[in-house]
Amino acid sequence: MSPFSHTIGTGNPVIHAMTTARHNAADESAALAALFDLVSMGFAYPGQDLYRALNDGRYLEAAESNVALLGDPPALVEALKALAAGLKTLANDYSHRQLETEYNALFELSRDEAPLHLNAHLYMEGRPDPVPVYRRLQKIYREFALELNAEKATESPDHLAVELEFVAYLFDLLQLTLCGEREDSVERIRHGLAAFFEELGWVEAFIDALGQRSTHPFYLPLAQFLRTLLRQSH
């Protein structure tokens, strides 16, 4: 369930994989929207629907189709291979309960060491007070007609899954604008993306910390795929 009360998405990317071979700006924007949405879902709490998609091949199929739509960039293809191997391990060895347990241990609650919470302010220089961070992010979301859904959202505005869904939203908005299906300024959207990629600078520190802490077969290659995707998107 989206944490935002207004979205313009074309559907769940896990079950809607793009298969056209056209390579234009609108198609690339749509592919990037789907890929960021997939990674956002991957870092959200692993419910039953996500677990099934990870295990039955739909998640990987959607990722592969959208990477292909980008022209199969070599770095992204290599990162996707590692993710595919992790998904195979997940399908063979992990129950839903085990995936939930390990997600909690890594990112929520851990008896042995502090978890790697998925919140931006914890990885920013000086560990700032989260409240101004939340307010700044909420202002950015509102500038693009989004509000966090108070009834359904359980994550803070700086949670990785929320921030990545916002990037997916912007790429989706860009695609619709380029196709003439939405009246907006392409320049405004691209400027918003560039500015928000600066907001996501904290992700590098998070991925480094995850690599030092864990060899998890899904979350580590997912994080490395995200790093490559961010660099590709810039």
Order of alpha helices (4+ residues) and beta strands (2+ residues): alpha-alpha-alpha-alpha-alpha-alpha-alpha-alpha-alpha-alpha
